[in-house]
Amino acid sequence: MYKMLAFDLDGTLNNDDKVITPMTREAIMAVQEQGVIVALVSGRQAPGLKREADALQLQDYHGLRISYNGGRIRGCDDGRDPV
């Protein structure tokens, strides 16, 4: 089983309308419930990942936001750098 899945946002996780489809959201929620950590990865600035992180409830599953093309890694549960 996977321990972590990392998703690029624009054009990958998000569709052309820049939203996560319900089917994709359900699949990601299911893997999080099995204990898989989900990381959102983007070239965006850190605040630009909040909408998707909230939609996937990453704060409840110890998810990560990786922004600035990997320049900043933050835990969604408390906003601090992961240990």
NORLIN-V51100 format. One record per pair of residues at least 24 apart in sequence whose ideal C-beta (glycine too) atoms are under 8 Angstrom apart, sorted by the first residue. I is the first residue (numbers start at 1). GAP is how many residues later the second one is. Records with the same first field share a line. If there is no record, write none. Layout:
I->GAP + GAP
This chain:
1->33 + 35
2->29 + 34
3->33 + 34
4->32 + 33 + 34 + 35
5->26 + 31 + 32 + 33 + 34
6->32 + 33 + 34 + 35 + 60
7->31 + 32 + 33 + 34
8->33 + 34
9->31 + 32 + 33 + 35 + 40 + 43
10->32 + 34
13->27 + 39
14->38
20->32 + 35 + 36
25->30 + 31
28->28
29->27 + 28
32->24 + 25 + 26 + 28 + 29 + 31
33->28
37->24 + 25 + 26 + 27
38->25 + 26
39->24 + 25 + 26 + 27
40->24 + 25 + 26
41->25 + 29
42->24 + 25 + 27
43->24 + 25 + 26
44->24
46->26 + 28
